[in-house]
Amino acid sequence: MSLDKRWLLVPALVVGAALAYFHYWRRDLGRFVENFRHYSAPSATLYDAVTAPLFGGFFGQVATELAELAPRGEVLEVGSGPGRLAARLAELAPGVQITGVDISPEMVERANSLAANSGVADRVEFRMGDVASLPFADASFDAVVSTFSLHHWQNPAKGLEEIYRVLRPGGVGRIYDVVDWIRRFEQGGPNFVELAKKSSFGERGAFRRSITARLGTIPLVYRAELLRREEQPGATSEGEG
């Protein structure tokens, strides 16, 4: 091979290597984005490392609200992830027993480890579970909470029915999630108010929704409060868009 041809081979190899690198990088980036979108990330450790500092203040606020709402009794967290919220709530409310459910076994393992390291494992337990089929008996909990999970549920209508089922009469659910315009951008479907009105909370309970976080004037996060009323004939529902 002549010297001129060898010089042409070098940039060709460089370009080929760059294209191969870009192909695999794009594939891995796509996998990362898809996993993160489904709340799993490539690993629970990475997910926790990213979200713990980002949402630490938010989880602290939610834990404070829950401690005031249910200072004692049994609380269920749906989509508990690495367990940061449950651990914080247990610290603030010594009279509360908390159970977390998550569809990811890696998240459940990490959350139980966090509870043990935080000294609250005697009152906090995590297990695998799907909101569409919660592994608990009827009327098992005084309160249910979920943060940034509902827009990932495969069947949100069924999830709300399951939350209603496991709440005790007089129990309260708190759902914190991204506002509907963000969720619609991702997946479409009915908004929360439509789902709640068609659920048992709309027929035999009550619900309210309010905006809890904004970026300037742009709404980002809502909080929905769901009440399972004491069984009374003729109860009506109330909603706020």
Buried (B, 14 or more C-beta within 10 A) or exposed (E): EEEEEEEEEEEEEEEEEEEEEEEEEEEEEEEEEEBBEEBBBEEBEBBBEEBEEEBEEBBBBBBBBBBEBBEEBBBBBBBBBBBBBBBBBBBBBEEBBBBBBBBBEBBBBBBBBBBEEBEBBEBBBBBEBBBBEBEBEEEBBBBBBBBBBBBBBEEBBBBBBBBBBBBBEEBBBBBBBBBBEBBEEEEEEBBBBBBBBBBBBBEBBBBEBEEBBEEEEEBBBBBBBBBBBEEEEEEEBEBEE
